[in-house]
Amino acid sequence: MNLILKVCFGLFIASAILMDSTLSFAKSSDKNSTNESLKNGSPPPEFLEMSKKVLNKDQFLRKWLDVSYAKDSKSQVLDVYLPDTGNGPFPVLVVIHGGGWEMGDKSDFQVITIIESAVARGYAVASINYRLSGEAIFPSQIYDVKAAIRFLKANTNEYSLNPEKFAAWGNSAGGHLAALVGTSEGVSSLEDLRMGNSNQSSRVNAVVTWFGEFELSKTDFSPPLKKLFGGNPELVKLADVNKYITKDDPPFLIQHGSSDDIAPVTQSVQFATDLYKVLGKDKVTLDILLGEPHGGSRFEAPENIEKVFSFLDSVLK
């Protein structure tokens, strides 16, 4: 299915979901503990249970752990994993975890599959932590992501990285930050060069997002967003990814489940449509997983992982 058909089909699905959104939300608000927890601004119980599962770092022969990429916070650390063989320089996948901008970690359950899959396919992985909303409000989170990328590019020889082949992957809140990295190169209000390596670019060459939100100003000002923006709804507009799109942006693979009742699939459909208008069909792939919820298992299924790395290989290898 080519890009035009994919986007049209995505718009059809999104329209159907919008027409039934009230019924969908009503059903889930009574039965889904995840939605109720998010509405109340607390972590869903299943997230807390799953978060006990962490990446087995011992499986990687070549790694650097808890490397500081900036000096403002203890949260500003990253892990680097290299393939077991080869001298590099390796293409780089920057992994940005989700968690509503208020929780999550660079080695927790949500990044295990993507990290292991990337390293097995010959990628270097940099999985990063960033300041969460309980510590600092936006735009600190995107400042940190870009500072981490600049740090990595300044140390490509140390870690055998190819500075011309960087991609960003993120899920949920991490998807928002990955997309923002992709569209906001050179936007001074979204980059704090004071954090170091100001002579390096934070540009990435490809972006993959899973069930992200991109126009936060068009979503409910929920407790997690109030926390992220310090209660200031005007600051939300700064975080809208779509407004920064230019013709120089990298290729995007945007994946979203049609039954997502946390991050509306219409956000990905609109973002892909806006990208398509500027970048054209060859640089935008919208992939809607029918019936899949937020964080559903099909995202990490082998066939979808193959799809993700087929896209990344086409750009970076």
Secondary structure, DSSP 4 states (H G I P E B T S, - for coil): --HHHHHHHHHHHHHHHHHTHHHHHHHHHHH-HHHHHHHTTS--HHHHHHTT-B--GGG-SEEEEEEES-SS-TT-EEEEEE-SS---PEEEEEEE--STTTS--TTBGGGHHHHHHHHHTT-EEEEE----TTT--TTHHHHHHHHHHHHHHHTHHHHTEEEEEEEEEEETHHHHHHHHHHH-TT-GGG--GGGS-TTS----SEEEEES----GGGS---HHHHHHTTT-HHHHGGG-SGGG--TTPPPEEEEEETT-SSS-HHHHHHHHHHHHHHH-GGGEEEEEETT--TT-GGGGSHHHHHHHHHHHHHHH-
